[in-house]
Amino acid sequence: KELLGRVVSPLGDPMDGKGTIKSSQFLSVERKAPGVIYRQPVKEPLQTGLKAIDSMIPIGRGQRELILGDRQTGKTAVAINTLINQRDKQMVCVYCAIGQRSTAVARVLSTLREHKALAHTIMVVASGDESPALQYITPYAATSIAEYFMEQGEDVLIVYDDLTRHADAYRQLSLLLRRPPGREAFPGDIFYIHSRLLERSAQLHHKRGGGSLTALPIIETEAQNIAAYIPTNLVSITDGQVYLSPELFRLGNLPAIDVGKS
């Protein structure tokens, strides 16, 4: 709980200049996902605060909903809007920035602070100039933090921004380790690293406390190519997707949600 309202690295070191974090408990970065018998069906909605999503593409607590689209189509804005909307809903939020520019992370931090949404949020950050190994463990570390609250019976929302850069960091690691490249130069186990990450999101059975972990992974497509390797992997791992169209964005239709592809 000492992490609430703080900005930390994947190793748990503070990055916001507010002093050291006195931790009372340690969890492994890699943890096994809860089994089927420990889960129950997703029933409760998670309100994003965006009518286009809440009315047409509703998200449940414990679900995994992919946000995908080209660069500069408002993907992070949708996720940040959802974080802000949880302000009075007794929900813990984790924002995980992987390989982002420091200015972009600072902008997210100031937006959350401005809307008084930082008190219930933990930011786990590995900027683009960090080592690939650190960027690679970032989402797993953020998920372990989120799982702690889920196991206490709380509802948690985690945003992974974004898994394209996570895949790139893992590719860099794999090529340095001389693992054979496969499709689009990614290693063969790239599907597995994302599936074991997103399987950890769940709606726990009430006998296990009834907590939930909802995931909003973000992925960047290139020239609207949803059929590329990493986007198709993540579409098949997640329970649904929200596709943001650059054409709609240019026309000023915000959020630029393409209903046909979502």
C-alpha positions in Angstrom: 0.0 0.0 0.0 3.0 2.3 0.4 3.3 2.4 -3.4 -0.1 4.2 -3.9 0.4 7.6 -5.4 4.1 6.9 -6.2 6.2 6.6 -9.4 8.5 3.6 -9.2 11.0 1.7 -11.4 10.4 -2.0 -12.1 12.8 -2.7 -9.2 10.6 -0.7 -6.8 13.0 2.3 -6.6 11.2 5.7 -6.3 11.4 8.0 -9.3 9.3 10.9 -8.0 11.7 12.4 -5.5 9.4 11.7 -2.6 11.8 9.7 -0.6 12.3 5.9 -0.1 9.5 3.4 0.0 9.3 1.4 3.2 8.1 -1.9 1.9 6.6 -4.6 4.2 6.3 -7.4 1.6 8.1 -8.7 -1.5 6.5 -10.7 -4.3 8.1 -12.5 -7.3 8.0 -10.6 -10.6 6.9 -13.8 -12.4 3.9 -15.4 -10.7 1.6 -18.2 -11.9 -1.8 -17.1 -13.2 -4.8 -18.1 -11.0 -6.3 -21.5 -12.2 -9.8 -21.8 -13.7 -11.3 -23.2 -10.4 -10.1 -20.0 -8.6 -12.0 -17.7 -11.1 -15.6 -16.8 -11.6 -17.4 -15.3 -14.5 -17.0 -11.6 -15.3 -20.2 -9.9 -14.3 -19.5 -6.4 -13.0 -18.9 -3.6 -15.5 -15.9 -1.3 -15.5 -16.9 2.2 -16.5 -14.4 4.0 -18.7 -16.3 7.3 -18.7 -16.4 7.2 -22.6 -19.9 6.6 -23.8 -18.7 5.1 -27.1 -17.0 2.3 -25.2 -19.4 1.9 -22.3 -22.4 1.6 -24.5 -21.1 -0.4 -27.5 -18.0 -2.3 -26.2 -18.6 -2.7 -22.5 -15.6 -3.8 -20.4 -16.1 -6.1 -17.3 -14.0 -6.2 -14.2 -11.5 -9.1 -14.7 -11.5 -8.7 -18.5 -8.6 -8.0 -20.9 -9.5 -5.4 -23.5 -6.8 -4.5 -26.1 -6.6 -0.8 -27.2 -4.9 -0.7 -30.6 -4.4 1.8 -33.4 -1.7 3.8 -35.3 0.6 6.3 -33.7 -1.1 9.5 -32.4 -4.7 8.2 -32.4 -5.5 8.7 -28.8 -4.8 5.3 -27.3 -3.1 6.5 -24.1 -5.9 9.2 -23.8 -8.5 6.4 -23.7 -6.6 4.6 -21.0 -5.9 7.7 -18.9 -9.5 8.7 -19.1 -10.4 5.3 -17.7 -7.9 5.7 -14.9 -9.4 9.1 -14.0 -12.9 7.7 -14.1 -12.1 5.2 -11.3 -11.3 8.1 -8.9 -14.4 7.6 -6.7 -15.0 3.9 -7.4 -12.8 2.2 -4.8 -10.5 0.9 -7.5 -6.7 0.7 -7.4 -5.0 1.6 -10.7 -1.6 0.7 -12.0 -0.1 2.5 -15.0 2.8 0.7 -16.6 4.9 2.7 -19.0 7.3 0.5 -21.1 9.9 2.3 -23.3 8.0 5.6 -23.3 9.7 9.0 -23.6 10.2 10.6 -20.2 8.2 13.7 -21.4 5.2 11.4 -22.2 5.4 9.8 -18.8 5.6 13.3 -17.1 2.5 14.4 -19.1 0.5 11.4 -17.8 1.7 12.1 -14.3 0.6 15.8 -14.4 -2.8 14.8 -16.0 -3.5 12.3 -13.2 -2.3 14.9 -10.6 -4.5 17.6 -12.1 -7.6 15.4 -12.0 -6.8 14.2 -8.4 -6.5 10.6 -9.7 -2.9 10.0 -8.4 -3.9 8.9 -4.9 -5.3 5.6 -6.1 -2.7 5.1 -8.9 0.7 3.5 -8.9 3.0 4.3 -11.9 5.7 1.7 -12.9 8.0 3.2 -15.4 10.9 2.0 -17.5 11.7 4.8 -20.0 13.1 4.2 -23.5 16.7 4.9 -22.4 16.6 2.1 -19.9 18.1 -1.3 -20.7 16.0 -3.8 -22.7 16.1 -6.2 -19.7 14.6 -3.6 -17.4 11.9 -2.8 -20.0 11.2 -6.5 -20.4 10.4 -7.1 -16.7 8.4 -3.9 -16.3 4.9 -5.3 -17.1 5.5 -8.4 -14.9 6.6 -6.3 -12.0 3.6 -4.0 -12.4 1.3 -7.0 -12.5 2.7 -8.4 -9.3 2.0 -5.1 -7.6 -1.6 -5.2 -9.0 -2.0 -8.9 -7.9 -1.2 -8.0 -4.3 -4.3 -5.7 -4.2 -6.4 -8.3 -6.1 -5.6 -10.9 -3.5 -6.7 -8.5 -0.8 -10.2 -8.7 -2.5 -9.9 -5.3 -4.2 -10.7 -4.4 -7.8 -7.6 -3.4 -9.8 -7.1 -1.8 -13.2 -3.8 -2.1 -15.0 -2.7 -0.3 -18.2 0.2 -1.6 -20.2 1.6 1.3 -22.4 2.6 -0.2 -24.6 3.3 -3.9 -25.5 4.8 -3.1 -28.9 7.8 -1.7 -27.1 7.8 -4.6 -24.7 8.0 -7.0 -27.7 10.8 -4.9 -29.2 12.8 -5.0 -25.9 12.3 -8.8 -25.8 13.5 -9.2 -29.4 16.6 -7.1 -28.6 17.3 -9.4 -25.6 16.7 -12.6 -27.6 19.0 -11.5 -30.5 21.7 -10.6 -28.0 21.3 -14.1 -26.6 21.6 -15.5 -30.1 18.2 -17.1 -30.2 17.0 -17.7 -33.7 14.6 -15.0 -35.1 11.3 -16.2 -36.5 8.4 -14.3 -38.1 9.1 -10.5 -38.5 12.4 -11.1 -36.7 10.7 -11.8 -33.4 11.7 -14.9 -31.4 9.3 -17.9 -31.4 8.2 -17.5 -27.8 6.9 -13.9 -28.2 3.3 -15.1 -28.0 4.0 -17.0 -24.8 5.6 -14.0 -23.0 2.4 -11.9 -23.6 0.0 -14.7 -22.9 1.5 -15.6 -19.5 1.4 -11.9 -18.7 -2.3 -11.3 -19.6 -3.5 -14.6 -18.2 -2.8 -13.1 -14.7 -5.8 -10.8 -15.1 -8.8 -12.5 -13.6 -12.0 -12.2 -11.6 -11.3 -14.2 -8.5 -13.9 -16.5 -7.0 -15.6 -15.1 -3.9 -14.0 -17.9 -1.8 -10.6 -16.3 -2.8 -11.7 -12.8 -1.8 -13.6 -11.9 -5.0 -10.9 -9.4 -6.2 -10.4 -8.6 -9.8 -7.6 -7.5 -12.1 -8.7 -5.8 -15.4 -6.0 -5.3 -18.1 -6.0 -2.6 -20.8 -2.9 -3.5 -22.9 -2.1 -0.9 -25.6 -0.5 -1.7 -28.9 0.7 0.4 -31.8 -0.1 -0.7 -35.3 1.8 0.5 -38.4 -0.2 2.0 -41.3 -3.4 0.4 -39.9 -1.9 -3.1 -40.3 -3.9 -5.1 -37.7 -2.7 -8.3 -39.4 0.9 -7.9 -38.3 2.5 -10.4 -36.0 2.2 -8.7 -32.5 -1.3 -7.2 -33.0 -2.8 -10.6 -34.1 -1.1 -12.3 -31.2 -2.6 -9.8 -28.7 -6.0 -9.8 -30.4 -6.2 -13.6 -29.9 -5.0 -13.4 -26.2 -7.4 -10.7 -25.1 -11.2 -10.8 -24.7 -11.9 -8.0 -27.2 -10.3 -4.9 -28.7 -11.0 -1.2 -29.2 -9.6 -0.1 -32.5 -8.8 3.6 -33.0 -8.8 4.9 -36.6 -6.4 7.6 -37.8 -9.0 8.7 -40.4 -11.6 9.3 -37.7 -9.0 11.1 -35.6 -8.1 13.4 -38.4 -11.8 14.2 -38.9 -12.0 15.2 -35.2 -14.3 12.3 -34.1 -12.9 11.7 -30.6 -12.5 9.1 -29.3 -11.6 7.8 -32.7 -13.2 4.4 -32.2 -13.8 2.4 -35.4 -17.0 0.4 -34.4 -16.7 -2.1 -37.3 -13.2 -3.2 -36.3 -13.7 -3.0 -32.5 
